[in-house]
Amino acid sequence: NQKEYIVEAEGGTVELTFVTSFSSFDNLTVAYSSGLSWIGWAEDNSRMTRAEYKGTMAALTVQPNTDTNSRTAIYVIAQLISDDEWIGLDTAYVTQKGVSSGYESTDYSQDGKIAVMQQASLGKGIPVVLMGDGFADRDIADGTYQAVMEKAVENLFSEEPVKSLRDYFTVYCVTAVSKHDNVGEDYSTVFSCVPDPQSSNIEADADMVMNYVRKVDNIDSLNTLAVVILNTNIHKGVTYLYSNTKVNKPIQYAVAFCPVIESLESEMFRTVLVHEAIGH
């Protein structure tokens, strides 16, 4: 009866319910994310019976989340075809909010400042503009923002063909100071990034991204790759591609959104960033 269940950071109990037209419940099962220590069947539902399938999938106990990042578990009602074959019928997502650090920025003096991270030595300099969302003033002051941007540049040029063509690119970094040091519906950030718990999509204020791209002087903003790094370790990523609809000139503008997946040094962060910013 719900696609998504939202649980507060302090945890609690969730009851997943559904209706079905199946006359027999013996061939229904529940597939779910494995290896999750923060969510599991409530004690009184440790063994699901046929009666429970008639209206309640199961009661789930969600442990407190002490991390600032949200987390999601997936539950699929499935029809068993055989012992090793099943068909997914419907899906529910249980998303638990992260705990807020409670910190809010007060110093916005660095916002909008430009740094040239790499100057092209060949050609005219294909522009790439990096920026971050969900980074507070203290993340800029202690060097976190700079470290993330430097790692992002390293990752961007880690695969062919751009690895061999790196000298043709000029890379800029625009400092973006957010009110809060995380992303999502509960946080106020420069680009309003909100990861979708049901997909890899990330909602964002694309117009604001363009505003920050245009802070860089002497580049063609409509022929630029913008890269937005999210200050969260969740596994998401999306690229917005723009076409020639309003101006009488070719457009090669795109915005790639990628969190710092798992950690700054993780292979997953590198590959997803390359996939979004270079692959698309």
Salt bridges, closest charged atoms under 4 A:
GLU8 OE2 - LYS97 NZ 3.20
ASP26 OD1 - ARG50 NE 3.66
ASP90 OD1 - LYS3 NZ 2.52
GLU104 OE2 - HIS180 NE2 3.59
GLU154 OE2 - LYS151 NZ 3.12
GLU159 OE2 - ARG270 NH1 2.94
ASP181 OD2 - ARG138 NH2 2.87
ASP186 OD2 - LYS97 NZ 3.61
ASP220 OD2 - LYS249 NZ 3.56
GLU265 OE1 - LYS151 NZ 2.95
GLU267 OE2 - ARG270 NH2 2.71
GLU276 OE1 - HIS280 NE2 3.93
